Structure formats: structure tokens, C-alpha cells
Amino acid sequence: MSKLVKYYSIVIIFYTIEIFLFDFLKNLNKDHIGLINFILRLSMSLTTAVLIKNLVFPGKRAFYGTFLLLTLINPLLSSALLLGLIHSTNLYIILAKVIADIFISLLSYGLLRKILRD
């Protein structure tokens, strides 16, 4: 199985949980959508780190340092893109979140593979 398929097989499980939580929490506080997204993205990224390290990038010593850096950058970029999409388009919030997250996730995966030279 390719690394990309393994990576996204792990991510999709946690991302599904994240989407449900985001949908619930955004209805509680629509004024803080960016913050809600940032906290959820950060939490889910940290949660998946161990599985991704062990199943997708085993034996890579620089993984955690690189992944943690990307884990901090990923939610910032994703939240900024989400807010940009919300304010510049008429997209439904969940659809805007999915678009922003997929774009930033693909970018992060590519950077991770490049940095780890894998």
C-alpha cells in the first residue's frame, strides 16, 4: 500500500471525528469559528502523529520534530484559509472547512515527504 494511501487512511478516521465536532461546536459559538478550527486541527494532528510515525514513516528519526512543526503550522494555515473562504465565498461552512483542510493537508504531506526525503 502506498504511503499516501496509508497516511490518508489514518487521517480520515480522525478527520471524520473532527468534522462532527466542528459542526457541533460551530453552532454553539459562530463568532469563534477560526479558533474552534485551530484547536480541533491541532488536537487531531497531534493525536494522529504516533500512528503516522509508526505506520507510514517508521524509522524516520526526524519525524517528530518535522511533524510537530507542521502540526503547528497546519492549523494556522487551515484556519486562515477557512476564514478567507467563508468571507469571500458563499460556501457552506463545512464545505469551506473541508476544502481548506484538504488543500493544507496535501501541502503538509508533500512537505513532510520532502523533508524526510521519503
N, CA, C and O atoms as a printed pandas DataFrame, in Angstrom:
     atom_number atom_name residue_name chain_id  residue_number  x_coord  y_coord  z_coord
0              1         N          MET        A               1    0.848   -1.173    0.000
1              2        CA          MET        A               1    0.000    0.000    0.000
2              3         C          MET        A               1    0.895    1.239    0.000
3              4         O          MET        A               1    1.870    1.299    0.749
4              5         N          SER        A               2    0.575    2.207   -0.819
5              6        CA          SER        A               2    1.416    3.402   -0.912
6              7         C          SER        A               2    1.335    4.215    0.383
7              8         O          SER        A               2    0.369    4.123    1.141
8              9         N          LYS        A               3    2.367    5.001    0.605
9             10        CA          LYS        A               3    2.419    5.830    1.808
10            11         C          LYS        A               3    1.260    6.827    1.841
11            12         O          LYS        A               3    0.694    7.097    2.900
12            13         N          LEU        A               4    0.917    7.366    0.683
13            14        CA          LEU        A               4   -0.177    8.319    0.616
14            15         C          LEU        A               4   -1.492    7.677    1.068
15            16         O          LEU        A               4   -2.250    8.281    1.826
16            17         N          VAL        A               5   -1.757    6.463    0.605
17            18        CA          VAL        A               5   -2.984    5.754    0.986
18            19         C          VAL        A               5   -2.962    5.438    2.482
19            20         O          VAL        A               5   -3.970    5.629    3.161
20            21         N          LYS        A               6   -1.841    4.961    3.003
21            22        CA          LYS        A               6   -1.732    4.694    4.439
22            23         C          LYS        A               6   -1.966    5.966    5.248
23            24         O          LYS        A               6   -2.721    5.975    6.220
24            25         N          TYR        A               7   -1.298    7.041    4.821
25            26        CA          TYR        A               7   -1.389    8.326    5.516
26            27         C          TYR        A               7   -2.843    8.772    5.614
27            28         O          TYR        A               7   -3.330    9.098    6.696
28            29         N          TYR        A               8   -3.533    8.785    4.474
29            30        CA          TYR        A               8   -4.907    9.268    4.476
30            31         C          TYR        A               8   -5.901    8.263    5.041
31            32         O          TYR        A               8   -6.998    8.656    5.436
32            33         N          SER        A               9   -5.558    6.995    5.091
33            34        CA          SER        A               9   -6.409    6.012    5.767
34            35         C          SER        A               9   -6.449    6.286    7.266
35            36         O          SER        A               9   -7.486    6.117    7.907
36            37         N          ILE        A              10   -5.331    6.703    7.811
37            38        CA          ILE        A              10   -5.260    7.055    9.235
38            39         C          ILE        A              10   -5.945    8.400    9.465
39            40         O          ILE        A              10   -6.763    8.543   10.374
40            41         N          VAL        A              11   -5.609    9.363    8.647
41            42        CA          VAL        A              11   -6.117   10.725    8.819
42            43         C          VAL        A              11   -7.637   10.778    8.698
43            44         O          VAL        A              11   -8.282   11.506    9.453
44            45         N          ILE        A              12   -8.221   10.030    7.773
45            46        CA          ILE        A              12   -9.664   10.120    7.514
46            47         C          ILE        A              12  -10.486    9.706    8.736
47            48         O          ILE        A              12  -11.567   10.248    8.965
48            49         N          ILE        A              13   -9.990    8.769    9.506
49            50        CA          ILE        A              13  -10.708    8.342   10.716
50            51         C          ILE        A              13  -10.828    9.506   11.697
51            52         O          ILE        A              13  -11.914    9.809   12.190
52            53         N          PHE        A              14   -9.703   10.147   11.970
53            54        CA          PHE        A              14   -9.712   11.253   12.915
54            55         C          PHE        A              14  -10.379   12.495   12.321
55            56         O          PHE        A              14  -10.983   13.287   13.046
56            57         N          TYR        A              15  -10.269   12.660   11.016
57            58        CA          TYR        A              15  -10.875   13.817   10.372
58            59         C          TYR        A              15  -12.398   13.742   10.424
59            60         O          TYR        A              15  -13.066   14.766   10.567
60            61         N          THR        A              16  -12.939   12.555   10.309
61            62        CA          THR        A              16  -14.389   12.376   10.409
62            63         C          THR        A              16  -14.878   12.826   11.785
63            64         O          THR        A              16  -15.893   13.513   11.903
64            65         N          ILE        A              17  -14.147   12.432   12.814
65            66        CA          ILE        A              17  -14.485   12.869   14.177
66            67         C          ILE        A              17  -14.389   14.393   14.270
67            68         O          ILE        A              17  -15.257   15.045   14.850
68            69         N          GLU        A              18  -13.332   14.945   13.694
69            70        CA          GLU        A              18  -13.124   16.396   13.721
70            71         C          GLU        A              18  -14.277   17.141   13.050
71            72         O          GLU        A              18  -14.737   18.157   13.570
72            73         N          ILE        A              19  -14.741   16.660   11.924
73            74        CA          ILE        A              19  -15.840   17.319   11.202
74            75         C          ILE        A              19  -17.108   17.330   12.054
75            76         O          ILE        A              19  -17.788   18.352   12.134
76            77         N          PHE        A              20  -17.428   16.212   12.686
77            78        CA          PHE        A              20  -18.621   16.162   13.536
78            79         C          PHE        A              20  -18.488   17.113   14.724
79            80         O          PHE        A              20  -19.437   17.822   15.060
80            81         N          LEU        A              21  -17.326   17.132   15.357
81            82        CA          LEU        A              21  -17.098   18.044   16.473
82            83         C          LEU        A              21  -17.177   19.504   16.026
83            84         O          LEU        A              21  -17.780   20.337   16.704
84            85         N          PHE        A              22  -16.568   19.803   14.888
85            86        CA          PHE        A              22  -16.594   21.167   14.364
86            87         C          PHE        A              22  -18.026   21.611   14.089
87            88         O          PHE        A              22  -18.412   22.723   14.450
88            89         N          ASP        A              23  -18.810   20.754   13.456
89            90        CA          ASP        A              23  -20.193   21.088   13.129
90            91         C          ASP        A              23  -20.982   21.383   14.402
91            92         O          ASP        A              23  -21.766   22.330   14.446
92            93         N          PHE        A              24  -20.775   20.576   15.428
93            94        CA          PHE        A              24  -21.458   20.785   16.698
94            95         C          PHE        A              24  -21.005   22.088   17.366
95            96         O          PHE        A              24  -21.833   22.895   17.789
96            97         N          LEU        A              25  -19.686   22.285   17.457
97            98        CA          LEU        A              25  -19.140   23.445   18.168
98            99         C          LEU        A              25  -19.393   24.771   17.446
99           100         O          LEU        A              25  -19.580   25.802   18.092
100          101         N          LYS        A              26  -19.400   24.747   16.127
101          102        CA          LYS        A              26  -19.657   25.994   15.384
102          103         C          LYS        A              26  -21.061   26.502   15.646
103          104         O          LYS        A              26  -21.306   27.708   15.604
104          105         N          ASN        A              27  -21.969   25.604   15.911
105          106        CA          ASN        A              27  -23.343   26.014   16.211
106          107         C          ASN        A              27  -23.460   26.616   17.612
107          108         O          ASN        A              27  -24.387   27.379   17.884
108          109         N          LEU        A              28  -22.537   26.282   18.488
109          110        CA          LEU        A              28  -22.539   26.844   19.837
110          111         C          LEU        A              28  -21.950   28.243   19.868
111          112         O          LEU        A              28  -22.364   29.085   20.665
112          113         N          ASN        A              29  -20.960   28.489   18.977
113          114        CA          ASN        A              29  -20.278   29.788   19.004
114          115         C          ASN        A              29  -19.783   30.149   17.605
115          116         O          ASN        A              29  -18.646   29.844   17.246
116          117         N          LYS        A              30  -20.625   30.788   16.833
117          118        CA          LYS        A              30  -20.277   31.152   15.447
118          119         C          LYS        A              30  -19.257   32.278   15.367
119          120         O          LYS        A              30  -18.678   32.503   14.304
120          121         N          ASP        A              31  -19.025   32.985   16.454
121          122        CA          ASP        A              31  -18.077   34.096   16.454
122          123         C          ASP        A              31  -16.626   33.646   16.514
123          124         O          ASP        A              31  -15.719   34.435   16.247
124          125         N          HIS        A              32  -16.400   32.396   16.860
125          126        CA          HIS        A              32  -15.030   31.910   17.044
126          127         C          HIS        A              32  -14.722   30.695   16.171
127          128         O          HIS        A              32  -14.046   29.764   16.610
128          129         N          ILE        A              33  -15.212   30.708   14.951
129          130        CA          ILE        A              33  -15.024   29.571   14.046
130          131         C          ILE        A              33  -13.537   29.295   13.804
131          132         O          ILE        A              33  -13.116   28.138   13.799
132          133         N          GLY        A              34  -12.743   30.348   13.602
133          134        CA          GLY        A              34  -11.307   30.174   13.373
134          135         C          GLY        A              34  -10.616   29.516   14.552
135          136         O          GLY        A              34   -9.792   28.620   14.366
136          137         N          LEU        A              35  -10.941   29.948   15.764
137          138        CA          LEU        A              35  -10.344   29.371   16.972
138          139         C          LEU        A              35  -10.785   27.927   17.174
139          140         O          LEU        A              35   -9.974   27.070   17.526
140          141         N          ILE        A              36  -12.056   27.662   16.955
141          142        CA          ILE        A              36  -12.567   26.289   17.065
142          143         C          ILE        A              36  -11.831   25.388   16.084
143          144         O          ILE        A              36  -11.393   24.297   16.447
144          145         N          ASN        A              37  -11.694   25.841   14.846
145          146        CA          ASN        A              37  -11.000   25.049   13.830
146          147         C          ASN        A              37   -9.541   24.817   14.220
147          148         O          ASN        A              37   -9.032   23.702   14.104
148          149         N          PHE        A              38   -8.874   25.874   14.683
149          150        CA          PHE        A              38   -7.469   25.757   15.067
150          151         C          PHE        A              38   -7.282   24.719   16.175
151          152         O          PHE        A              38   -6.407   23.860   16.073
152          153         N          ILE        A              39   -8.082   24.789   17.212
153          154        CA          ILE        A              39   -7.942   23.860   18.343
154          155         C          ILE        A              39   -8.231   22.426   17.913
155          156         O          ILE        A              39   -7.507   21.507   18.296
156          157         N          LEU        A              40   -9.272   22.231   17.130
157          158        CA          LEU        A              40   -9.589   20.872   16.654
158          159         C          LEU        A              40   -8.503   20.331   15.736
159          160         O          LEU        A              40   -8.098   19.177   15.879
160          161         N          ARG        A              41   -8.015   21.153   14.780
161          162        CA          ARG        A              41   -6.953   20.704   13.859
162          163         C          ARG        A              41   -5.694   20.341   14.631
163          164         O          ARG        A              41   -5.068   19.317   14.360
164          165         N          LEU        A              42   -5.328   21.170   15.579
165          166        CA          LEU        A              42   -4.133   20.908   16.385
166          167         C          LEU        A              42   -4.291   19.621   17.183
167          168         O          LEU        A              42   -3.385   18.788   17.202
168          169         N          SER        A              43   -5.418   19.453   17.832
169          170        CA          SER        A              43   -5.676   18.248   18.644
170          171         C          SER        A              43   -5.647   16.979   17.799
171          172         O          SER        A              43   -5.021   15.989   18.178
172          173         N          MET        A              44   -6.319   17.010   16.667
173          174        CA          MET        A              44   -6.376   15.815   15.823
174          175         C          MET        A              44   -5.028   15.521   15.173
175          176         O          MET        A              44   -4.667   14.357   15.005
176          177         N          SER        A              45   -4.287   16.549   14.809
177          178        CA          SER        A              45   -2.965   16.334   14.212
178          179         C          SER        A              45   -2.016   15.689   15.218
179          180         O          SER        A              45   -1.278   14.764   14.881
180          181         N          LEU        A              46   -2.040   16.176   16.439
181          182        CA          LEU        A              46   -1.187   15.592   17.479
182          183         C          LEU        A              46   -1.597   14.148   17.779
183          184         O          LEU        A              46   -0.748   13.290   18.019
184          185         N          THR        A              47   -2.884   13.895   17.762
185          186        CA          THR        A              47   -3.393   12.547   18.035
186          187         C          THR        A              47   -2.939   11.546   16.970
187          188         O          THR        A              47   -2.606   10.405   17.290
188          189         N          THR        A              48   -2.926   11.969   15.721
189          190        CA          THR        A              48   -2.552   11.052   14.644
190          191         C          THR        A              48   -1.042   10.867   14.483
191          192         O          THR        A              48   -0.600    9.953   13.787
192          193         N          ALA        A              49   -0.257   11.722   15.118
193          194        CA          ALA        A              49    1.207   11.700   14.923
194          195         C          ALA        A              49    1.831   10.338   15.196
195          196         O          ALA        A              49    2.645    9.860   14.407
196          197         N          VAL        A              50    1.460    9.718   16.292
197          198        CA          VAL        A              50    2.075    8.438   16.657
198          199         C          VAL        A              50    1.740    7.350   15.635
199          200         O          VAL        A              50    2.614    6.582   15.233
200          201         N          LEU        A              51    0.494    7.288   15.226
201          202        CA          LEU        A              51    0.095    6.287   14.227
202          203         C          LEU        A              51    0.797    6.515   12.891
203          204         O          LEU        A              51    1.272    5.572   12.259
204          205         N          ILE        A              52    0.857    7.761   12.475
205          206        CA          ILE        A              52    1.520    8.068   11.205
206          207         C          ILE        A              52    2.998    7.737   11.269
207          208         O          ILE        A              52    3.560    7.193   10.319
208          209         N          LYS        A              53    3.621    8.061   12.374
209          210        CA          LYS        A              53    5.057    7.753   12.544
210          211         C          LYS        A              53    5.301    6.247   12.439
211          212         O          LYS        A              53    6.196    5.800   11.722
212          213         N          ASN        A              54    4.494    5.478   13.162
213          214        CA          ASN        A              54    4.719    4.030   13.222
214          215         C          ASN        A              54    4.282    3.278   11.971
215          216         O          ASN        A              54    4.897    2.273   11.615
216          217         N          LEU        A              55    3.245    3.741   11.304
217          218        CA          LEU        A              55    2.705    3.005   10.164
218          219         C          LEU        A              55    3.116    3.544    8.797
219          220         O          LEU        A              55    3.173    2.786    7.828
220          221         N          VAL        A              56    3.402    4.835    8.705
221          222        CA          VAL        A              56    3.712    5.427    7.407
222          223         C          VAL        A              56    5.193    5.772    7.279
223          224         O          VAL        A              56    5.790    5.564    6.223
224          225         N          PHE        A              57    5.780    6.294    8.339
225          226        CA          PHE        A              57    7.178    6.712    8.301
226          227         C          PHE        A              57    7.999    6.033    9.398
227          228         O          PHE        A              57    8.642    6.720   10.192
228          229         N          PRO        A              58    7.990    4.699    9.460
229          230        CA          PRO        A              58    8.769    4.030   10.509
230          231         C          PRO        A              58   10.269    4.233   10.285
231          232         O          PRO        A              58   10.747    4.245    9.151
232          233         N          GLY        A              59   10.985    4.389   11.370
233          234        CA          GLY        A              59   12.434    4.506   11.277
234          235         C          GLY        A              59   12.935    5.888   10.911
235          236         O          GLY        A              59   14.145    6.082   10.789
236          237         N          LYS        A              60   12.062    6.840   10.734
237          238        CA          LYS        A              60   12.485    8.204   10.404
238          239         C          LYS        A              60   12.734    8.963   11.704
239          240         O          LYS        A              60   11.796    9.290   12.431
240          241         N          ARG        A              61   14.006    9.240   11.989
241          242        CA          ARG        A              61   14.365    9.882   13.254
242          243         C          ARG        A              61   13.894   11.328   13.349
243          244         O          ARG        A              61   13.553   11.793   14.436
244          245         N          ALA        A              62   13.870   12.023   12.268
245          246        CA          ALA        A              62   13.499   13.440   12.281
246          247         C          ALA        A              62   11.989   13.652   12.211
247          248         O          ALA        A              62   11.520   14.785   12.100
248          249         N          PHE        A              63   11.230   12.554   12.278
249          250        CA          PHE        A              63    9.787   12.651   12.073
250          251         C          PHE        A              63    9.109   13.588   13.068
251          252         O          PHE        A              63    8.424   14.526   12.660
252          253         N          TYR        A              64    9.290   13.351   14.363
253          254        CA          TYR        A              64    8.533   14.110   15.356
254          255         C          TYR        A              64    8.836   15.602   15.314
255          256         O          TYR        A              64    7.916   16.413   15.414
256          257         N          GLY        A              65   10.081   15.979   15.171
257          258        CA          GLY        A              65   10.410   17.400   15.078
258          259         C          GLY        A              65    9.767   18.033   13.868
259          260         O          GLY        A              65    9.180   19.111   13.959
260          261         N          THR        A              66    9.877   17.362   12.733
261          262        CA          THR        A              66    9.290   17.866   11.495
262          263         C          THR        A              66    7.770   17.882   11.588
263          264         O          THR        A              66    7.128   18.871   11.231
264          265         N          PHE        A              67    7.202   16.788   12.066
265          266        CA          PHE        A              67    5.752   16.678   12.138
266          267         C          PHE        A              67    5.175   17.696   13.115
267          268         O          PHE        A              67    4.138   18.301   12.843
268          269         N          LEU        A              68    5.841   17.885   14.248
269          270        CA          LEU        A              68    5.339   18.853   15.224
270          271         C          LEU        A              68    5.370   20.273   14.660
271          272         O          LEU        A              68    4.457   21.061   14.910
272          273         N          LEU        A              69    6.400   20.596   13.912
273          274        CA          LEU        A              69    6.460   21.910   13.279
274          275         C          LEU        A              69    5.290   22.073   12.303
275          276         O          LEU        A              69    4.603   23.094   12.304
276          277         N          LEU        A              70    5.080   21.061   11.482
277          278        CA          LEU        A              70    3.964   21.113   10.535
278          279         C          LEU        A              70    2.617   21.109   11.263
279          280         O          LEU        A              70    1.652   21.709   10.790
280          281         N          THR        A              71    2.553   20.434   12.408
281          282        CA          THR        A              71    1.329   20.371   13.186
282          283         C          THR        A              71    0.958   21.741   13.734
283          284         O          THR        A              71   -0.224   22.048   13.888
284          285         N          LEU        A              72    1.938   22.551   14.024
285          286        CA          LEU        A              72    1.653   23.899   14.497
286          287         C          LEU        A              72    1.282   24.832   13.341
287          288         O          LEU        A              72    0.431   25.710   13.493
288          289         N          ILE        A              73    1.915   24.640   12.204
289          290        CA          ILE        A              73    1.655   25.489   11.039
290          291         C          ILE        A              73    0.338   25.118   10.360
291          292         O          ILE        A              73   -0.412   25.996    9.933
292          293         N          ASN        A              74    0.057   23.820   10.261
293          294        CA          ASN        A              74   -1.127   23.319    9.572
294          295         C          ASN        A              74   -2.425   23.959   10.080
295          296         O          ASN        A              74   -3.194   24.466    9.263
296          297         N          PRO        A              75   -2.704   23.960   11.390
297          298        CA          PRO        A              75   -3.965   24.557   11.851
298          299         C          PRO        A              75   -4.042   26.068   11.593
299          300         O          PRO        A              75   -5.120   26.603   11.331
300          301         N          LEU        A              76   -2.906   26.741   11.668
301          302        CA          LEU        A              76   -2.903   28.184   11.395
302          303         C          LEU        A              76   -3.295   28.460    9.946
303          304         O          LEU        A              76   -4.163   29.290    9.673
304          305         N          LEU        A              77   -2.643   27.754    9.021
305          306        CA          LEU        A              77   -2.936   27.946    7.603
306          307         C          LEU        A              77   -4.354   27.492    7.255
307          308         O          LEU        A              77   -5.059   28.156    6.496
308          309         N          SER        A              78   -4.756   26.366    7.813
309          310        CA          SER        A              78   -6.087   25.837    7.548
310          311         C          SER        A              78   -7.167   26.801    8.052
311          312         O          SER        A              78   -8.155   27.053    7.362
312          313         N          SER        A              79   -6.970   27.331    9.251
313          314        CA          SER        A              79   -7.949   28.261    9.823
314          315         C          SER        A              79   -7.985   29.574    9.032
315          316         O          SER        A              79   -9.056   30.132    8.796
316          317         N          ALA        A              80   -6.813   30.058    8.628
317          318        CA          ALA        A              80   -6.757   31.286    7.831
318          319         C          ALA        A              80   -7.462   31.085    6.485
319          320         O          ALA        A              80   -8.225   31.944    6.044
320          321         N          LEU        A              81   -7.200   29.947    5.840
321          322        CA          LEU        A              81   -7.849   29.656    4.562
322          323         C          LEU        A              81   -9.353   29.480    4.752
323          324         O          LEU        A              81  -10.136   29.956    3.930
324          325         N          LEU        A              82   -9.767   28.803    5.821
325          326        CA          LEU        A              82  -11.184   28.631    6.120
326          327         C          LEU        A              82  -11.869   29.990    6.267
327          328         O          LEU        A              82  -12.914   30.231    5.663
328          329         N          LEU        A              83  -11.279   30.869    7.066
329          330        CA          LEU        A              83  -11.874   32.193    7.262
330          331         C          LEU        A              83  -11.907   32.977    5.957
331          332         O          LEU        A              83  -12.876   33.682    5.675
332          333         N          GLY        A              84  -10.846   32.854    5.162
333          334        CA          GLY        A              84  -10.826   33.510    3.858
334          335         C          GLY        A              84  -11.936   33.010    2.952
335          336         O          GLY        A              84  -12.602   33.801    2.284
336          337         N          LEU        A              85  -12.136   31.710    2.929
337          338        CA          LEU        A              85  -13.209   31.133    2.103
338          339         C          LEU        A              85  -14.587   31.555    2.598
339          340         O          LEU        A              85  -15.475   31.853    1.799
340          341         N          ILE        A              86  -14.764   31.581    3.909
341          342        CA          ILE        A              86  -16.063   31.973    4.478
342          343         C          ILE        A              86  -16.390   33.420    4.110
343          344         O          ILE        A              86  -17.522   33.736    3.745
344          345         N          HIS        A              87  -15.400   34.281    4.209
345          346        CA          HIS        A              87  -15.645   35.703    3.974
346          347         C          HIS        A              87  -15.659   36.087    2.495
347          348         O          HIS        A              87  -16.196   37.137    2.143
348          349         N          SER        A              88  -15.086   35.267    1.631
349          350        CA          SER        A              88  -15.019   35.642    0.217
350          351         C          SER        A              88  -15.936   34.822   -0.696
351          352         O          SER        A              88  -16.051   35.112   -1.887
352          353         N          THR        A              89  -16.577   33.813   -0.143
353          354        CA          THR        A              89  -17.472   32.986   -0.957
354          355         C          THR        A              89  -18.778   32.761   -0.199
355          356         O          THR        A              89  -18.927   33.170    0.953
356          357         N          ASN        A              90  -19.695   32.117   -0.854
357          358        CA          ASN        A              90  -20.967   31.757   -0.217
358          359         C          ASN        A              90  -20.997   30.273    0.135
359          360         O          ASN        A              90  -22.068   29.681    0.269
360          361         N          LEU        A              91  -19.815   29.678    0.283
361          362        CA          LEU        A              91  -19.758   28.250    0.598
362          363         C          LEU        A              91  -20.315   27.972    1.993
363          364         O          LEU        A              91  -20.157   28.772    2.915
364          365         N          TYR        A              92  -20.957   26.844    2.119
365          366        CA          TYR        A              92  -21.380   26.356    3.421
366          367         C          TYR        A              92  -20.121   26.160    4.270
367          368         O          TYR        A              92  -19.091   25.726    3.754
368          369         N          ILE        A              93  -20.195   26.469    5.539
369          370        CA          ILE        A              93  -19.009   26.460    6.405
370          371         C          ILE        A              93  -18.301   25.109    6.401
371          372         O          ILE        A              93  -17.073   25.059    6.330
372          373         N          ILE        A              94  -19.043   24.030    6.473
373          374        CA          ILE        A              94  -18.417   22.697    6.499
374          375         C          ILE        A              94  -17.690   22.425    5.188
375          376         O          ILE        A              94  -16.590   21.873    5.198
376          377         N          LEU        A              95  -18.279   22.801    4.073
377          378        CA          LEU        A              95  -17.625   22.609    2.772
378          379         C          LEU        A              95  -16.359   23.453    2.693
379          380         O          LEU        A              95  -15.328   22.985    2.209
380          381         N          ALA        A              96  -16.430   24.680    3.161
381          382        CA          ALA        A              96  -15.236   25.542    3.181
382          383         C          ALA        A              96  -14.143   24.929    4.046
383          384         O          ALA        A              96  -12.966   24.981    3.688
384          385         N          LYS        A              97  -14.519   24.353    5.174
385          386        CA          LYS        A              97  -13.545   23.700    6.061
386          387         C          LYS        A              97  -12.890   22.519    5.356
387          388         O          LYS        A              97  -11.668   22.371    5.396
388          389         N          VAL        A              98  -13.676   21.696    4.724
389          390        CA          VAL        A              98  -13.133   20.518    4.030
390          391         C          VAL        A              98  -12.175   20.951    2.918
391          392         O          VAL        A              98  -11.100   20.367    2.777
392          393         N          ILE        A              99  -12.536   21.942    2.141
393          394        CA          ILE        A              99  -11.670   22.431    1.064
394          395         C          ILE        A              99  -10.359   22.955    1.637
395          396         O          ILE        A              99   -9.283   22.604    1.154
396          397         N          ALA        A             100  -10.447   23.789    2.660
397          398        CA          ALA        A             100   -9.239   24.349    3.284
398          399         C          ALA        A             100   -8.361   23.243    3.869
399          400         O          ALA        A             100   -7.143   23.249    3.690
400          401         N          ASP        A             101   -8.980   22.305    4.560
401          402        CA          ASP        A             101   -8.216   21.235    5.206
402          403         C          ASP        A             101   -7.551   20.306    4.198
403          404         O          ASP        A             101   -6.406   19.898    4.392
404          405         N          ILE        A             102   -8.253   19.973    3.135
405          406        CA          ILE        A             102   -7.666   19.097    2.115
406          407         C          ILE        A             102   -6.470   19.782    1.459
407          408         O          ILE        A             102   -5.417   19.167    1.290
408          409         N          PHE        A             103   -6.624   21.027    1.096
409          410        CA          PHE        A             103   -5.536   21.764    0.462
410          411         C          PHE        A             103   -4.303   21.822    1.375
411          412         O          PHE        A             103   -3.189   21.527    0.942
412          413         N          ILE        A             104   -4.510   22.199    2.619
413          414        CA          ILE        A             104   -3.392   22.323    3.560
414          415         C          ILE        A             104   -2.831   20.948    3.905
415          416         O          ILE        A             104   -1.622   20.812    4.096
416          417         N          SER        A             105   -3.663   19.947    3.987
417          418        CA          SER        A             105   -3.198   18.591    4.287
418          419         C          SER        A             105   -2.291   18.057    3.178
419          420         O          SER        A             105   -1.242   17.476    3.458
420          421         N          LEU        A             106   -2.689   18.252    1.933
421          422        CA          LEU        A             106   -1.850   17.801    0.813
422          423         C          LEU        A             106   -0.514   18.546    0.803
423          424         O          LEU        A             106    0.535   17.957    0.539
424          425         N          LEU        A             107   -0.565   19.817    1.086
425          426        CA          LEU        A             107    0.651   20.613    1.173
426          427         C          LEU        A             107    1.552   20.097    2.310
427          428         O          LEU        A             107    2.761   19.956    2.125
428          429         N          SER        A             108    0.975   19.820    3.462
429          430        CA          SER        A             108    1.736   19.314    4.610
430          431         C          SER        A             108    2.333   17.940    4.338
431          432         O          SER        A             108    3.485   17.677    4.684
432          433         N          TYR        A             109    1.550   17.070    3.720
433          434        CA          TYR        A             109    2.041   15.727    3.393
434          435         C          TYR        A             109    3.232   15.824    2.437
435          436         O          TYR        A             109    4.249   15.157    2.627
436          437         N          GLY        A             110    3.094   16.654    1.416
437          438        CA          GLY        A             110    4.194   16.832    0.466
438          439         C          GLY        A             110    5.448   17.371    1.133
439          440         O          GLY        A             110    6.551   16.905    0.848
440          441         N          LEU        A             111    5.290   18.345    2.015
441          442        CA          LEU        A             111    6.435   18.885    2.752
442          443         C          LEU        A             111    7.062   17.837    3.665
443          444         O          LEU        A             111    8.285   17.733    3.754
444          445         N          LEU        A             112    6.226   17.071    4.336
445          446        CA          LEU        A             112    6.724   16.016    5.227
446          447         C          LEU        A             112    7.550   14.994    4.453
447          448         O          LEU        A             112    8.640   14.621    4.888
448          449         N          ARG        A             113    7.046   14.544    3.321
449          450        CA          ARG        A             113    7.789   13.579    2.498
450          451         C          ARG        A             113    9.100   14.178    1.990
451          452         O          ARG        A             113   10.128   13.502    1.975
452          453         N          LYS        A             114    9.064   15.433    1.577
453          454        CA          LYS        A             114   10.247   16.099    1.060
454          455         C          LYS        A             114   11.300   16.281    2.148
455          456         O          LYS        A             114   12.476   15.988    1.930
456          457         N          ILE        A             115   10.887   16.758    3.308
457          458        CA          ILE        A             115   11.812   16.986    4.421
458          459         C          ILE        A             115   12.423   15.672    4.905
459          460         O          ILE        A             115   13.617   15.602    5.195
460          461         N          LEU        A             116   11.592   14.634    4.987
461          462        CA          LEU        A             116   12.074   13.334    5.445
462          463         C          LEU        A             116   12.783   12.565    4.324
463          464         O          LEU        A             116   13.318   11.479    4.550
464          465         N          ARG        A             117   12.781   13.136    3.120
465          466        CA          ARG        A             117   13.391   12.506    1.932
466          467         C          ARG        A             117   12.889   11.087    1.747
467          468         O          ARG        A             117   13.662   10.139    1.607
468          469         N          ASP        A             118   11.594   10.975    1.751
469          470        CA          ASP        A             118   10.982    9.644    1.679
470          471         C          ASP        A             118   10.218    9.492    0.397
471          472         O          ASP        A             118    9.630    8.439    0.150
